[in-house]
């Protein structure tokens, strides 16, 4: 639009720019330069700005090793065997792409997070020591691809970055969604695009999906299924789930400003295992623990009766002041105004003291809180 305006030399826009001492020729050159840059893939200017070697992956994924390095990941408890198996598969010469098979909520993603933490700690073989584990957001890759070929371009950009940087392990959660993802008439889906790279060993990938979805989508594609080595992820036992919850307890205590008793942790696992049958441990027990902390936190935020009474006194004085003003009793209104100021100052001091005590003292979350949450969820 701007280019069209400045090309019309006798137009109003050109006249305004010339009156300001702007060279129309320079404006035309600058507009053409900007347009030529915007027509190139967006990854290139991103790379220039940030200096990153993987701008597309940075935009479309999450670096779990970086998250582990900065302490943003929860500790992984009781999955040492599965993490060790994933490491063994990644170190294989062929079929070195593990796929984690387990029901929703059993902790498949946590195993990959555990791998990232082991890489950061250096507790992995030399071949994996400098690897980056990146979660690819497939929905983000498909989003906004209105025209034919756009999805393939994004996949190709990701594949090129992985080829150039040999230290990347790609994690695709809900791996079955790559079968058919981004496909349209006359185009290939994501699985067909990545299969050649997997077969040539140009990229390493960790997948995660449920057993049913794996059988329904991935096993039907023999060429894709052959590239992966399955790792079964079973539900943890209630005893292991208790250890998991105790391991991550501090994260939730810091968030909710509370303290969970051991009995509360045990109750979260025991009650969720018994009554919430449609979901799996440890996910359902973690949700119960989280919501119990939120419930206790909300209750602690309720103002004490003394503050409510102080606010009621202020409201009463305000009404009396307004009534006196309406009847032109200005001296009485002035006295009531002074009284209102004192009451507000008193209440503000009480509120500050209450907040200080509340922040100093952590709320105790007991077994009773867990009972309330499970009862709310199940109606039992």
ZARO-780066 format. One record per residue (C-alpha): residue in one letter; x, y, z. Coordinates in steps of 0.25 Angstrom, whole numbers, plus 5000, padded with zeros to 4 digits. Layout:
aXYZ
...
end
This chain:
x500050005000
x501150105004
x501950064991
x500650094983
x500550234990
x501950274987
x501950224973
x500850324970
x501750444970
x500550554968
x499750494980
x499450554993
x500350455001
x501550484992
x501350634994
x501250615009
x502550535009
x503250635000
x502850755008
x503550685020
x504850675012
x504650525010
x505250464997
x504250374990
x505350294983
x505950254996
x504550215002
x504250134990
x505650064991
x505350035006
x503949985004
x504449884993
x505649835002
x504649815014
x503649735005
x504849644999
x505249615013
x503849575018
x503649485006
x504849395011
x504549285022
x504349355036
x505449265042
x506549345035
x506349485042
x506049405055
x507449345054
x508149475051
x507449535063
x507649425073
x508949355068
x508249225069
x508649105060
x507149055061
x506249165060
x505049085055
x505148985066
x505249095076
x503949155071
x503249025069
x503748945081
x504148945096
x505648915100
x505448815111
x506948815114
x506948965116
x505748955125
x506448845133
x507748935134
x506849055139
x506148965149
x504748975143
x504448825142
x503948745154
x504748635159
x504548495153
x504348385164
x504248235162
x504448235146
x505948195147
x505748065139
x504948135128
x505948245127
x507148145126
x506348065115
x506148195107
x507648225108
x508048085103
x507148105091
x507648235088
x509048185088
x508748065078
x509248065064
x507948035057
x506448055062
x507048155072
x505748235073
x504948195086
x503448205087
x502748215100
x501448135101
x500548155113
x499148205117
x498948355119
x499448405132
x500448295135
x501648385133
x502148365119
x502548515118
x503248515131
x504148405126
x504648495115
x504748605125
x505548505134
x506448485122
x506748625120
x507048645135
x508048525133
x508748595121
x508848725129
x509448645141
x510448575132
x509848435136
x509848385122
x510748315112
x511748405105
x510948395092
x509748465099
x510548565107
x510348685099
x508948655093
x507748745094
x506448685096
x505348775089
x503848755090
x503248775076
x501848845077
x501148785065
x499948865067
x500748995066
x501348945053
x500048915046
x499449045051
x499349155041
x499749065029
x498549105020
x499249085006
x499848955000
x501248935003
x501349025016
x501348905025
x502348825017
x503248955017
x503248965033
x503548815034
x504648825024
x505248945032
x505248865045
x505848745038
x506948835032
x507248885045
x507348745051
x508248705040
x509248815042
x509248805057
x509548665061
x509248685076
x507648685075
x506748585080
x505348615076
x504148575085
x502748565079
x501648545089
x500348485084
x501248425073
x500048365066
x499648505062
x500748505052
x500048405043
x499148495035
x499648625041
x499648745031
x499248655019
x498348705008
x498048654994
x499348644987
x500248654999
x500948565009
x500648555024
x501748575035
x502048435036
x502348415022
x503248535022
x504148485034
x504248335031
x505348355021
x506148435031
x505948325042
x506348215032
x507648285029
x507948315043
x507948465040
x507048495053
x506748435066
x505248435071
x504548395084
x503048375082
x501948355093
x500548305091
x499548205097
x499548065093
x498248075086
x498648195078
x499948125074
x499248005069
x498148085062
x499048185055
x500548145056
x500547995054
x499748005042
x500848085035
x501947975035
x503048065030
x502848165042
x502648055052
x503947985048
x504748115051
x504348115066
x504648025078
x503548015088
x503648035103
x502447995111
x502148095123
x501248035133
x500448105144
x501248115156
x500848035169
x500148125180
x501448105188
x502248165176
x501148275174
x501348315189
x502848325187
x502648415174
x501648505181
x502648525193
x503748555183
x502948665176
x502248715189
x503148835191
x502848895177
x501348895181
x501548945195
x502349065190
x501249095180
x500049085189
x500849135202
x500449015209
x500948885216
x500448745212
x500448645223
x500948505220
x499548455223
x499048555213
x499948495202
x499648355206
x498148385205
x498248455192
x498848335186
x497948235193
x496648305191
x496948335176
x497348195173
x496048145180
x495048235175
x495548305162
x495548185153
x495548245140
x496848315141
x498248265144
x499348285155
x500148365158
x499348475150
x498048465157
x498748465171
x499548585167
x498248655163
x497648625176
x498848675184
x498848805175
x497348835177
x497448815192
x498548915193
x497749015185
x496548985193
x497349015206
x497949135200
x496649195196
x496049175210
x497249245216
x497049365207
x495649385214
x495649515222
x495549495237
x494249545244
x494949665251
x495249725237
x493849695232
x493349775245
x494349885242
x493849905228
x492349905233
x492750015242
x493350095231
x492150075222
x491150115234
x491950245236
x491950275221
x490450265220
x490350355232
x491250455226
x490450455213
x489150475221
x489750585229
x490250655216
x488850645209
x488250715221
x489350815221
x489850785234
x491250815230
x491950815243
x491350675247
x491850625233
x493250685235
x493350605248
x492850475241
x493850495230
x494950505241
x494350385247
x494350305234
x495850335232
x496250285245
x495450155243
x496050135229
x497450155235
x497150055246
x496549955236
x497749965227
x498749945239
x497949815243
x497949765228
x499449785227
x499649705240
x498749595236
x499449585222
x500849585229
x500349465239
x499749395227
x500949395219
x501849355231
x501049235234
x500749125224
x499449055223
x499448905227
x498748815217
x498248695224
x497548565220
x496148635222
x496448725210
x496748605201
x495448545205
x494648665201
x495348675188
x495048525184
x493648545189
x493448665180
x494048595168
x493248455170
x492048495178
x492348385188
end
